[in-house]
Amino acid sequence: MTTLTTRRFDTREALDSALEERLAQAIAAAGPRAIMLSGGHTPLPAYRALASRLPPHDERLHVLFTDERYVPRDSEASNYHQSRPLLDALALAPGSILRVRTELSLDEAAADYERALARLLEAGVRVSLGLLGLGADGHTASRVHVGTSRFRSIARTACPP
């Protein structure tokens, strides 16, 4: 069973510290697993802090993204690009980082991500931590229209019943 926990923080520093600690725990856990990183500005201090004091981890760690902007991977607006300090510090094998391949067309990128995610889950890798961002206006994962068949297909792959 999945457990969702909501926590409130009195200061930005308290949030940054708690997020850094929770990510460090997920990175250091043993076994084949994946963590899903979010974009936006909120997690960046935690990503940078972890990159400078990287917790131990094994080669079975995979990094996925809960959302991505459809921009070039080296764009400042790319969630993949923004997380690069942490990804570089982790020094994972290229196949252990599942990014949205925005060099493909939008439909091809979505289908590619869906296939790669399905292969990962079929191999027994489970997501141990997924970060979701929440914009100041209340949006989250706003780049995906949840009514589309592509979204429903990806959601079934990532969250089987």
C-alpha positions in Angstrom: 0.0 0.0 0.0 1.2 3.5 -0.8 1.4 6.0 2.0 1.2 9.7 1.2 2.3 12.1 3.9 1.8 15.8 4.0 4.1 17.9 6.1 4.2 21.7 6.7 7.4 23.6 7.3 7.8 26.9 9.1 10.7 28.0 7.1 12.3 27.4 3.7 15.4 26.2 5.4 13.4 23.6 7.3 11.9 22.4 4.1 15.3 22.2 2.3 16.8 20.3 5.2 13.9 17.8 5.4 13.9 17.2 1.6 17.7 16.7 1.6 17.5 14.2 4.4 14.6 12.2 2.8 16.4 12.2 -0.6 19.6 11.0 1.1 17.7 8.1 2.7 16.2 7.1 -0.6 19.5 7.3 -2.4 21.3 5.2 0.3 18.7 2.5 0.4 19.8 -0.9 -0.8 18.5 -2.9 -3.7 17.1 -2.2 -7.1 15.0 0.9 -6.8 14.2 4.2 -8.4 13.7 7.7 -7.2 11.6 10.2 -9.1 12.9 13.8 -9.1 10.7 16.8 -9.6 11.6 20.1 -11.3 11.0 23.7 -10.5 12.9 25.8 -8.0 11.9 24.1 -4.7 14.1 21.0 -4.8 17.2 22.6 -6.3 18.9 23.5 -2.9 18.5 19.9 -1.8 19.9 18.6 -5.0 22.9 20.8 -4.8 23.5 20.0 -1.1 23.3 16.3 -1.8 25.7 16.6 -4.7 28.3 18.1 -2.4 27.9 15.4 0.3 26.7 12.5 -1.7 25.4 9.6 0.4 26.6 6.1 -0.4 24.6 4.3 -3.0 24.8 1.2 -5.2 24.7 0.8 -8.9 21.1 -0.5 -8.9 19.8 3.0 -8.2 17.7 4.5 -11.1 16.6 8.1 -11.4 13.4 9.1 -13.1 11.5 12.3 -13.5 8.0 13.0 -12.3 7.6 15.8 -14.8 9.6 17.5 -17.5 9.2 20.5 -19.7 9.4 19.8 -23.5 12.5 21.9 -24.0 16.1 20.9 -25.0 17.8 18.8 -22.3 20.5 21.5 -21.9 17.9 24.3 -21.5 17.8 26.1 -18.1 14.1 25.3 -18.1 14.7 21.6 -18.3 14.1 19.6 -15.1 16.8 17.1 -16.2 19.3 20.0 -16.7 18.4 21.6 -13.3 19.1 18.2 -11.6 22.5 17.7 -13.3 24.6 18.6 -10.3 23.1 15.7 -8.4 23.0 13.4 -11.4 26.7 14.1 -12.1 27.7 13.4 -8.5 25.8 10.1 -8.5 27.8 9.1 -11.5 25.2 6.4 -12.5 25.4 4.5 -15.7 23.6 6.2 -18.5 20.9 3.5 -18.6 20.1 4.2 -14.9 18.8 7.7 -15.7 15.5 7.8 -17.4 14.9 11.2 -18.9 12.3 12.4 -21.3 14.0 12.5 -24.6 12.9 15.9 -25.8 15.0 15.7 -28.9 12.2 13.4 -30.2 8.7 14.6 -31.2 6.3 15.0 -28.3 4.4 11.8 -29.2 7.6 9.9 -29.7 9.1 11.2 -26.5 6.0 10.1 -24.5 6.0 6.7 -26.1 9.7 6.2 -25.5 9.4 7.2 -21.9 6.5 4.8 -21.4 8.4 1.9 -22.9 11.5 2.6 -20.9 9.5 2.9 -17.7 7.6 -0.4 -18.5 11.0 -2.2 -19.0 12.3 -0.9 -15.7 9.2 -1.9 -13.8 9.1 -5.3 -15.5 12.8 -5.8 -14.4 11.6 -5.6 -10.8 12.7 -2.0 -10.1 10.2 -0.2 -7.8 9.9 3.5 -7.2 10.9 4.1 -3.5 10.4 7.9 -3.6 8.6 10.3 -5.9 8.8 14.0 -5.6 5.9 16.1 -6.9 6.2 19.8 -7.3 3.4 22.2 -6.6 3.4 25.6 -8.3 2.5 28.8 -6.5 -0.8 28.8 -8.4 -1.5 25.2 -7.3 -0.5 23.5 -10.5 1.4 20.2 -10.6 2.5 18.3 -13.7 0.6 20.9 -15.7 2.3 20.0 -18.9 0.3 16.7 -19.2 -3.4 16.7 -19.9 -4.7 13.9 -17.7 -7.6 13.3 -20.1 -5.4 12.0 -22.9 -5.0 8.3 -23.7 -1.2 8.7 -23.6 -1.4 10.0 -20.0 -3.7 7.1 -18.9 -1.4 4.6 -20.6 1.7 6.0 -18.8 -0.2 6.2 -15.5 -1.2 2.5 -15.8 2.5 1.6 -16.5 3.8 3.6 -13.5 1.0 2.8 -11.1 -0.3 -0.7 -11.8 -3.4 -1.7 -9.8 
